[in-house]
Each structure stands twice: as C-alpha cells, then as structure tokens.
Amino acid sequence: MSSPPYNPETEGAKMGFKDAMSYGDYLHLDQILSHQAPLSEAHDELLFIIQHHTSELWMKLILHELGAAREALIRGDMPPMFKMLARVSRIFEQLNNQWDVLRTMTPADYTTFREALGPSSGFQSWQYRMIEYVLGNRNPNMLRPHEHVPAVHEALKAELARPSFYHEVVRTLYRTLDGHEDNVPAPVLDAPTPASPEIQARWKTVYENIDDHWTLYELAEKLVDLEDYFRRWRFNHVTTVERVIGFKRGTGGTAGVQYLRRMLDVELFPDLWHLRGEL
C-alpha cells in the first residue's frame, strides 16, 4: 500500500527525500550546475560562462513568451498577449542588469582566458537570432553560422518562412481600422521590417484618437516599451565590450565594437518610432 501524499499544511517542513521529489530533482540542478566548465585556470572565466548561460536561459523564456504572444494575437486574445509582452520587457531589463556584473571583469581579467574561446562568440547565439527573426529584423545571411546544427538551422529557416510578430500586429491594425485585411502589405520574410508611410498613417490615426482605439494604442506602446529595453540591452552590450576589449576584433571575427554600434541603428518597429515626430 502506498503512503498518503505529503501535506505541507499538517506535516510541516519535509526533511527526507528518499522517495519524494526535492528542489534539486525538480530543477535537475545536478545537470545544470555540471555544465559550467572553464577551459582555463583563469578566475573570471566562470563569471563569463555563467553570464552567457543565464542570458541564454532568459532568451529561451523570451522565445516562449513571444511565441505564445503571437498566437494570442492571431486569435485576437489581447489581454494575455499584453501580459506576455510586458514580461518580455521585464526580461530584457533583467538582461540589462546582468551587464553590471560582467563589467566587474577588467581587460586584464579577460585576456587571461580569451584564447580559450577560440572562434566562439555571442554573435553565434541562435536564440538571439531567433528573437530578431520573430520580431522582424531578418537577415538570411545570419543563417550561415548555424548550418552545422541542422535542427537549429531548420528552425531559423522555418521562422523566416512565416510572417513576423510585427507583421501580425500590422494585420490586426488594418483589420481593426479598415474592417478587412485586403490592403495589408505583403510580409517581408527575408529582410528587416521596412518603414511604411501607409502603416505609419494608420498608427497616426490610433494615436490621434486614443479613446476610440485604446487596444491598438496599448499594443503600440507595449511594442515601443519592448524595443526600448531591447535597445538598452544592445547599448549596454556595446559599452561592456568596449570597456573590456576596446576596438579589437571579436573572437568570432566580427568588427567588435564597430559591428555592435551599427546594430544600435536597427529599428524593430520603425513605423512606431518615425511616427513620433508627426504627433
């Protein structure tokens, strides 16, 4: 006969876990904590690895939230979608705070293990690339670093084959204002989302008639909020890299700081940013 399930209300703190799930069991901590494996004797390499492991875990959650938010948007289920977008913004805030920890590593600290990285680089993060693809910043050339992992390569290609999250937002915008989707511009599947005077004009209608279009207005501001945090993350990345390696080339062969600075000019939702000068 099996014993009755543990009842924390009556039994208090459980101290024995021979036949029960513990905190470590649930989180598979033995596996997670065994994957921080420095390749040098440098003290700061563990910091570097944990910084990137935790960033990738947060990006996994971002993709989880964005995927669900896009499906909710397509269904017209707006309140849960707003919560998901707000959560993504808070995750980017968390990622921004992480740079403060990495910036405690000095150039002298980094040089003690930089060679151990070989040609690996954050530039090759497939989750980061997927986030950009989902949101609308699409460059098919960025598929190439992932060709050696077929499953990842196919997942990125599949995202490029479908409309971005922002295109689904635009469809919602047209459907709400026009009553149909006949005039929605064709989705751009293989290039960054371009600014569009037609789309911008519709957003202007929303911002000039907030009371009549509150849901669209809230959606627009959620997107601006998200990109605001995303831009700060990029900026903090540039600042951290410049502080640690100056203007050297990145380990993956990119132009380092110069490359990252160019990324600061990329706009995920250009219509919403360009609109502000007209209001």
C-alpha positions as CSV (number, residue, x, y, z in Angstrom):
1,M,0.0,0.0,0.0
2,S,1.4,3.4,-1.0
3,S,1.7,6.1,1.7
4,P,-0.6,9.1,1.5
5,P,0.8,12.2,-0.3
6,Y,2.8,14.7,1.7
7,N,0.6,17.5,3.2
8,P,2.7,20.6,4.0
9,E,-0.3,22.1,5.9
10,T,-0.2,19.4,8.5
11,E,3.3,17.8,8.4
12,G,5.5,21.0,8.3
13,A,8.8,21.2,6.6
14,K,9.8,17.9,4.8
15,M,13.4,16.9,5.6
16,G,13.7,13.5,4.0
17,F,13.6,12.9,0.2
18,K,14.5,9.3,-0.4
19,D,11.1,8.6,-2.1
20,A,10.0,12.2,-2.9
21,M,10.9,14.9,-5.4
22,S,13.3,17.5,-3.9
23,Y,14.1,21.0,-5.1
24,G,17.2,19.8,-6.9
25,D,15.3,16.9,-8.5
26,Y,12.7,19.2,-10.0
27,L,15.2,21.6,-11.4
28,H,17.7,19.0,-12.5
29,L,20.4,21.0,-10.7
30,D,23.0,18.3,-10.9
31,Q,22.8,18.6,-14.7
32,I,22.6,22.4,-14.9
33,L,25.5,23.0,-12.4
34,S,27.7,20.5,-14.1
35,H,27.8,22.5,-17.4
36,Q,29.9,25.4,-16.2
37,A,33.2,24.0,-17.4
38,P,36.0,26.6,-17.7
39,L,38.8,25.7,-20.2
40,S,41.5,27.7,-18.4
41,E,42.6,28.3,-14.9
42,A,41.5,31.9,-15.1
43,H,39.4,33.0,-12.2
44,D,37.0,35.1,-14.3
45,E,36.2,32.5,-16.9
46,L,33.4,31.1,-14.6
47,L,31.8,34.5,-14.5
48,F,31.9,34.7,-18.3
49,I,30.3,31.3,-18.7
50,I,27.6,31.9,-16.1
51,Q,26.8,35.3,-17.7
52,H,26.2,33.7,-21.0
53,H,24.4,30.6,-19.7
54,T,21.9,32.7,-17.8
55,S,21.4,35.0,-20.8
56,E,20.6,32.0,-22.9
57,L,18.1,30.8,-20.3
58,W,16.4,34.2,-20.3
59,M,16.3,34.2,-24.1
60,K,14.7,30.8,-24.0
61,L,11.9,32.3,-21.9
62,I,11.7,35.3,-24.3
63,L,11.1,33.0,-27.2
64,H,8.5,31.1,-25.2
65,E,6.6,34.3,-24.4
66,L,6.9,35.7,-27.9
67,G,5.7,32.5,-29.5
68,A,2.6,32.4,-27.2
69,A,2.0,36.2,-27.7
70,R,2.0,35.8,-31.5
71,E,-0.5,33.0,-31.3
72,A,-2.7,35.0,-28.9
73,L,-2.5,38.0,-31.2
74,I,-3.7,35.9,-34.2
75,R,-6.6,34.6,-32.1
76,G,-7.4,38.2,-31.0
77,D,-6.8,37.3,-27.4
78,M,-5.3,40.6,-26.4
79,P,-5.1,40.8,-22.6
80,P,-2.9,37.7,-22.2
81,M,-0.8,38.9,-25.1
82,F,-0.2,42.2,-23.3
83,K,0.9,40.4,-20.2
84,M,3.4,38.3,-22.2
85,L,4.8,41.4,-23.9
86,A,5.2,43.1,-20.6
87,R,7.0,40.1,-19.3
88,V,9.4,40.1,-22.2
89,S,10.2,43.8,-21.5
90,R,11.0,42.9,-17.8
91,I,13.2,40.0,-19.0
92,F,15.2,42.5,-21.1
93,E,15.5,44.7,-18.0
94,Q,17.0,41.6,-16.2
95,L,19.4,41.0,-19.0
96,N,20.4,44.7,-18.8
97,N,21.2,44.3,-15.1
98,Q,23.5,41.4,-15.9
99,W,25.9,43.6,-17.8
100,D,26.7,45.3,-14.5
101,V,28.1,42.0,-13.1
102,L,30.1,41.3,-16.3
103,R,31.6,44.8,-16.2
104,T,33.4,43.9,-13.0
105,M,35.7,41.9,-15.3
106,T,38.7,44.1,-16.4
107,P,40.6,43.8,-19.7
108,A,43.4,42.2,-17.7
109,D,41.0,39.6,-16.4
110,Y,39.6,38.8,-19.9
111,T,42.9,38.3,-21.6
112,T,43.8,35.5,-19.2
113,F,41.2,33.2,-20.8
114,R,40.2,34.9,-24.1
115,E,42.3,32.4,-26.2
116,A,40.3,29.5,-24.8
117,L,37.2,30.8,-26.5
118,G,38.6,30.1,-30.0
119,P,36.3,31.4,-32.7
120,S,33.2,31.1,-30.5
121,S,31.2,34.3,-29.9
122,G,27.8,35.6,-28.7
123,F,27.4,36.7,-32.4
124,Q,26.6,33.0,-33.0
125,S,23.7,32.7,-30.5
126,W,20.9,31.1,-32.4
127,Q,18.3,32.1,-29.7
128,Y,19.3,35.8,-30.1
129,R,19.0,35.4,-33.9
130,M,15.6,33.8,-33.4
131,I,14.4,36.7,-31.3
132,E,15.4,39.1,-34.0
133,Y,13.7,37.0,-36.7
134,V,10.5,36.7,-34.7
135,L,10.3,40.5,-34.1
136,G,11.1,41.4,-37.7
137,N,14.8,42.1,-38.0
138,R,15.6,39.4,-40.7
139,N,18.8,38.8,-42.4
140,P,19.1,35.4,-44.1
141,N,22.9,35.6,-44.2
142,M,22.8,35.1,-40.4
143,L,21.7,31.5,-41.0
144,R,25.2,30.5,-42.1
145,P,26.8,30.3,-38.6
146,H,24.1,27.6,-37.7
147,E,24.4,25.3,-40.7
148,H,26.5,22.8,-38.6
149,V,23.4,22.2,-36.4
150,P,20.7,21.0,-38.7
151,A,17.8,21.3,-36.2
152,V,18.7,24.9,-35.3
153,H,19.2,25.8,-39.0
154,E,15.8,24.4,-39.9
155,A,14.1,26.2,-37.0
156,L,15.5,29.5,-38.1
157,K,14.6,28.9,-41.7
158,A,11.0,28.0,-40.7
159,E,10.7,31.3,-38.8
160,L,11.9,33.2,-41.9
161,A,9.2,31.4,-43.9
162,R,6.4,32.8,-41.8
163,P,5.2,36.4,-41.1
164,S,7.0,38.1,-38.2
165,F,5.3,39.1,-35.0
166,Y,5.2,42.7,-36.1
167,H,3.5,41.7,-39.4
168,E,0.8,40.1,-37.4
169,V,0.4,43.3,-35.4
170,V,0.0,45.2,-38.7
171,R,-2.7,42.8,-39.8
172,T,-4.5,43.5,-36.6
173,L,-4.1,47.2,-37.2
174,Y,-5.6,47.1,-40.7
175,R,-8.3,44.7,-39.7
176,T,-9.4,46.9,-36.8
177,L,-9.2,50.2,-38.6
178,D,-10.3,49.2,-42.1
179,G,-12.7,46.3,-41.2
180,H,-10.7,44.0,-43.5
181,E,-7.1,42.9,-44.4
182,D,-7.3,43.5,-48.2
183,N,-4.7,46.3,-48.1
184,V,-2.2,44.8,-45.7
185,P,1.3,45.0,-47.2
186,A,2.8,41.6,-48.1
187,P,5.0,40.3,-45.3
188,V,8.7,40.8,-45.7
189,L,10.2,37.4,-45.0
190,D,13.9,37.9,-45.8
191,A,14.8,41.4,-44.8
192,P,14.5,43.8,-41.9
193,T,11.0,45.3,-41.4
194,P,10.9,48.5,-43.6
195,A,9.2,51.7,-42.5
196,S,5.9,52.2,-44.4
197,P,4.1,55.5,-44.8
198,E,0.8,53.7,-45.2
199,I,1.3,51.7,-41.9
200,Q,2.6,54.8,-40.2
201,A,-0.5,56.8,-41.3
202,R,-2.8,54.2,-39.6
203,W,-0.8,54.3,-36.4
204,K,-1.2,58.1,-36.5
205,T,-4.9,57.6,-36.6
206,V,-4.6,55.5,-33.5
207,Y,-2.5,58.0,-31.6
208,E,-4.8,60.9,-32.5
209,N,-7.9,59.0,-31.4
210,I,-6.7,57.1,-28.4
211,D,-10.1,56.8,-26.8
212,D,-11.6,55.2,-29.9
213,H,-8.6,52.8,-30.4
214,W,-7.4,52.1,-26.9
215,T,-6.4,48.5,-27.5
216,L,-4.3,49.3,-30.6
217,Y,-2.8,52.2,-28.7
218,E,-1.9,49.9,-25.8
219,L,-0.4,47.4,-28.2
220,A,1.7,50.0,-29.9
221,E,3.1,51.3,-26.5
222,K,3.8,47.7,-25.4
223,L,5.9,47.3,-28.6
224,V,7.7,50.6,-28.0
225,D,8.4,49.6,-24.4
226,L,9.8,46.2,-25.5
227,E,12.1,47.8,-28.1
228,D,13.2,50.4,-25.7
229,Y,14.5,47.7,-23.3
230,F,16.0,45.8,-26.3
231,R,17.9,48.9,-27.4
232,R,19.3,49.4,-23.9
233,W,20.5,45.8,-23.9
234,R,22.3,46.4,-27.2
235,F,23.8,49.7,-25.9
236,N,25.0,48.0,-22.7
237,H,26.5,45.3,-24.8
238,V,28.5,47.8,-26.8
239,T,29.6,49.6,-23.7
240,T,30.7,46.4,-22.0
241,V,32.6,45.1,-25.0
242,E,34.4,48.5,-25.5
243,R,35.3,48.6,-21.8
244,V,36.7,45.1,-21.8
245,I,38.4,44.7,-25.3
246,G,38.4,48.2,-26.7
247,F,38.3,48.2,-30.5
248,K,39.8,44.8,-31.1
249,R,38.0,42.3,-33.3
250,G,35.6,40.0,-31.7
251,T,36.5,36.3,-31.0
252,G,34.1,35.3,-33.8
253,G,35.8,37.6,-36.4
254,T,33.3,40.5,-36.3
255,A,34.5,44.1,-36.1
256,G,33.7,44.0,-32.4
257,V,32.5,47.4,-31.1
258,Q,32.1,48.8,-34.7
259,Y,29.7,46.0,-35.6
260,L,27.8,46.3,-32.4
261,R,27.4,50.1,-32.9
262,R,25.9,49.5,-36.3
263,M,23.3,47.3,-34.6
264,L,22.2,50.2,-32.5
265,D,20.7,51.8,-35.6
266,V,18.4,48.8,-36.3
267,E,14.8,49.5,-35.6
268,L,12.4,46.7,-35.0
269,F,9.2,48.7,-35.3
270,P,10.2,51.7,-37.4
271,D,6.7,52.9,-38.0
272,L,6.1,53.5,-34.3
273,W,9.3,55.4,-33.9
274,H,9.1,57.6,-37.0
275,L,5.5,58.4,-36.1
276,R,6.6,60.3,-33.0
277,G,7.9,63.3,-35.0
278,E,4.5,63.8,-36.6
279,L,2.3,63.8,-33.4
